[in-house]
Structure formats: structure tokens, C-alpha cells
């Protein structure tokens, strides 16, 4: 049986790890296959979560708890202690059951909830200011003045509008009478009559000026009476903003991270060199930084890490119960770059050109465009680290003709791409994509059996700023994304399906397949939203558009090879 010591390390039993080779290099945190030791540690931790009774947290794992449940990311770090014994540390991201500290789990890098901490004292001060603001806003005199000002503003607008309409009507009457009397009266009588009309016009203007002045004075009096209340509220809000910013800065400075050489760096210093300029919300509270901090504090040697989700998925992200996930890029990458400094890491798979050696097949070519069948794992256009792509290969193939990219496929997606050979063709076909007159059909293999036979998914999407290039479902700020689908064939544990994207959002088909409000079945081999396989089983099988010169409808089809 594994056992835990006072420093939160859980030691492996000899039988559990007998014959397992230690990793030669530490896990690359942002794309990895869990090491056997982390899988054993994860299994033990998941058993603990399944059987523990001390944690008062609803993970939503039963039907009755699902609605109010909150899933969590957990992490394990396999370490070697100062005596050479193997074990692992456990952590959770953020807080659990409203607390930072729980048995078996490492403490936070900085415990904001510790008794008498400056954070709690600062929060208490901010709460006091909030209460003072609410007391002023609830003052009967102030509330009465606000209501009176609101009513006066509405009433003044109504009376002024009514008088303006009346004066406009009077002006029309005078205009009509002038025309009528000019043909009847003598020149002398008409002069007296005109003077009479002018006096009426001046009187109307006087009435309007009096009404404006009356309401201005009344509203000014109310605003003066309210001024001291408003001044006090603004002063408190300014004080709250300044103290909140100072408290946030103090927190950033207190979050100090170590590396293997025990070199310290604050959260503020870490993020000041990034495009963020300052730490994003909850930076430093993820599982992996907590685990590494505890290891370095006690002199343990980190060997391998893994993170997994436990509980119901969040509404926006793709998170599956018990599934492994990489560390997030937005919050964790700058921190881990410091913490892992000097530690040999596994190779970054994202830097490997997985499309190398795969054939780019030309399906059709004329003077206007070329249609290719892109193999899985080849980029559509050059990346930052990898240049090999459809674009660079066509540069070589087409010689002096510059390939003009019209649309793209995700690197792991295979299938049909049309590339223009002239500016006129590029503009014409691109306009068809923009107007959504191009027909696109994809084939995918989903990771479970789908009961329904066809349907339409509408889930708005936006980029996950904390974890690029992942996407989120967001009903507040996401862009409209609509996909039609139809089941083609069902197998024992998978389903082959056709997708027709009616919009063209990033990762649209992958998100609509994986999200619980979509088909809740990630595409087989989707390393971002599901689990890895030999490839992503998504293929752009059919493409139809109008020829830019002849106007002929051009249709192309390549059957998937999975």
C-alpha cells in the first residue's frame, strides 16, 4: 500500500513500480503521453477521490448532483526524494470546497486564505468600503433626491417636447394667416398685422425660454443637493480601486516561484516580460506550478507530471471525466518556463514536422486554380517553427506561379483544398467562401456510438485566451457557428458521420463533435478535445464551387482513408 508523509508525498509500494524504468527526461507539459508512473499515481489518486469522505465538494458525478456540480483539474508529480525513494505529489487547481488546504494535497504557492493574511485583511477593508458605499446609496434623503431627479428629468423632457410641438403649430398657423391676409389687407394694415404676429412669435420664444430656465433651476437644485452624496461615493470608489490595485500588486509579489536551483521569481516579474504585461486572473493556482513548488521546497527531484479532469465538464470548455490534459499555455507557460529552467525536457512534439514524407496529391489543375488532397499532419501555410506546408510545396510544384491560399484546413485534418493561381481567381473563389455559396462536406469518425441519425448544431465559439489554440463555447461573446450532420455508419464503439459546416469558425467541427451540448463525442484522434490516436479522423471529402472563368459548377470528392 502507498503511504503519505507529512510533506504530502505519497510513496509507491515496491510491487506497484517493480520493473518500470524511470523517465530519462521530464515531461513536456504542454503536449505529452503520460508516463507509466504517472498513470499509476493517477489511478491511486482517482481511487482516493472516489472513496474519500472528507472533501465536502460536489463534483457532479451523480445525476442528482450534476446540475450544481463543479469539476476540477487535478495533477500528480512523480518525484524522487532526498533518499532516492520514489513517490508522487498531488494537487488541485484553484480551491477545493472553498479551501486551499486538504490532506494528501500540496499547499498553494501562496495561501491567500491563511488566517490573518494581508489578503484577508485587504478584502475586509474593501468590504468595509463597499458597505460604506451601500449605506450612502441607501440613505433616505439621497434615495429621495435620486428619485425626484429621475422624475424631474422625465417630466421636463415631456413638458419641453409638448411646448415645442405647440410652438411649432403656432408658427404654422402664423405662416398660413400671413399668406391669407396679405391678399386681403392694405399695405399699411398688413404692416400692423405683421407686427402683431412678430409679437406673438417673440412671446412664444419667451415661454420656451422660461420653461427651460424653470426646469434647469429645479434640476440644478436637485443635483446640488445630491452633490455631496455623489462626491462621497466617488471618493470611496476611488479609494476602493486604489486599494484593490495595491492588494493585487502585493499578491503578485507574494507569489514567488522556485526552480531546481531555488532561484526565486515573482508572479509579477514572470508576466511583466510577456504580452500580457501582468498576470491573468488565477495565474499560479494551477496544479503543476503547485506541485513543482512543493518539490523544490523539499529538495525532491521531479521526474514526470500529468493532469486530469475529475467531475462534470464546465459549460464552455471541453473537459471529460478522468481524461488527461496538458498544462494551460496562457497562465502556466510563463511560470513553467522559469520553474523548469535547467531541467531536461522531453522533445516538444509541436516542433516536429509530422507531415514530412507525406504526399500532397494534386486532384485537379487548370490556369485558374489547383485542387489538392492535403495529407493529415501537413500545415496549410507555413508556421512559426515549421515551414513545410501546402503553400511551400506548391511554390516548388507551380514554379513561377505564386500559389494564393483561399482557405485552410487544420494541420491534423486531411482533405480537399483549392488554391488560386491568379489574383482574379483568388478574389472570385474567396468571395464564394465569404458568401457561403461553396459546398463543403467532411467525414469524421466519432469516439462513441451516436443514437440519433442527423441534426444541426448551433454553438457559438470564441478563442480560449488562456489556452490557445483551444476554443470555447460562449453564448455571450462567441461568433455564430452552425453545423449540419448525418450518421453514415455505426460500429461497435464509434460512428462515421458527415459534417456540413454552414459557418467557418476555428475548430468548429471538432468543438461541435466534442462538446456536451453538441454530439458529446470527440473525433477519434483529437489530441485537443479528445484523446490521441495515429491521426485525427477528420477529412474534407467534398468541395463544390463555381469556376471563376467559365461559371461552371466544379465538384471534387476524395474518400477518406480511415
CORNOR-V524433 format. One line per field, one symbol per residue. ss: DSSP state (H for helix, E for strand, L for the rest). phi: phi as a letter, one per 30 degrees, with the letter a starting at -180 (. if undefined). burial: I if it has 24 or more other ideal C-beta (glycine too) atoms within 12 Angstrom, else O. A space follows every 50 residues. Layout:
ss = ???
phi = ???
burial = ???
//
This chain:
ss = LLEELLLLLEELLHHHHLLLLLLLLELLLLLLLLLHHHHHHHHHHHHHHH HLLLLLLLLLLLLLLLLLLLLEEEEEEEEELLLLLEEEEEEELLLELLEL LLLLELLLLLLLLLLLLHHHHHHHHHHHHHHHHHHHHLLHHHHHHHHHHH HHHHHHHHHHHHHHHHHHHHHHHHHHHHHHHHLLLLHHHHHHHHHHHHHH HHHHHHHHHHHHHHHHHHHHHHHHHHHHHHHHHHHHHHHHHHHHHHHHHH HHHHLEELLLLLLLEEHHHHHHLLLLLLLLLLLLLLHHHHHHHHHHHLLL EEEEEEEEEELLLLLLLLLLLLLEELLLLLLLHHHHHHHLLLLLELLLHH HLLLLLLLLLEEEEELLLEEEEEELLLLELLLLLLLLLEHHHHHHHHHLL LLLEELLLLLLLLEEEEEEELLHHHHHHHHHHHHLLLLEEEEEEEELLLL LLLEEEEELLEEELLLLLLLEEELLLLLELLEEEEEEEEELLLLEEEEEE ELLLLLLHHHHHHHLLLLLLLLELLLLLLLLLLLLLLEEEEEEEEELLLL LLEEEEELLLLL
phi = .dbccdcidcdddeddceicddddbdeddcaacededdddddeddddddd cdbddcbcdidcddcddcdbdbccbbbdbcddcidcabcbabdicbhibc bbeicddddbcdcdeidddddddddddddedddddddceddddddddddd dddddddddddddddddddedddddddedddddcdddddddddddddddd dddeddeddddededddddeddddddeddddddddddddddddddddddd dedddcccbdcidcadedddddccddibddeidjcdddeddddddddcid cdcababbcbjddddcdcbceiddbddddddcedddeddceicdcedddd cdddddicdccddaabdcabcbcddeicddbecdccceaeddddedddid dddcdcbbbeeddckdbcbdcbdddedddddddddicdcbbccbccdadc ddcalbcbbdbbddddadcdcbdbddbdcebbbcbadcaccdbbbcbccb ddbbdehedddddddddcchbedeidddcbbdadaddbbdcbbbacddcd iddcbbbbddcb
burial = OIOOOOOIIIIIOOOIIOOOOOIOOIIIIIIIOIIOIIIIIIIIIIOIIO OOOOIOIOIIIOOOOOOOOIIIIIIIIIIIIOOOOIIIIIIIIIIIOOOI IIOIIIIIIIIIOOOOOIIOOIOOOIOOIOOOIOOIOOOOOIOOIIOOIO OIOOOIOOOIOOIOOOIOOOOOOIOOOOOOOOOOOOOOOOOOOOOOIOOO OOOIOOOIOOIOOOIOOOIOOIOOOIOOIOOOIOOIOOOIOOIOOOIIOO IIIIIIIIIIOOOOIIIIOIIOOOOOOOIIOIIIIIIIIIIIIIIIIIOI IIIIIIIIIIIIIIOIIIIIIIIIIIIIIIIIIIIIIIIIIOIOIIOOII OOOIIOOIOIIIIIOOOIIIIIIIIIIIIIIOIOOIOIIIIIIIIOOIOO OOIIIIIIIIIIIIIIIIIIIOOOIIOIIIOIIOOOOIIIIIIIIIIIOI OOOOOOIIIIIIOIOIIOIIIIIIOOOIOOIIIIIIIIOOOOOIIIIIII IIIIIIIIIIIIIIIIIIIIIIIIIIIIIIIIOOIIIIIIIIIIIIIIOO OOOIOIIIOIOI
//
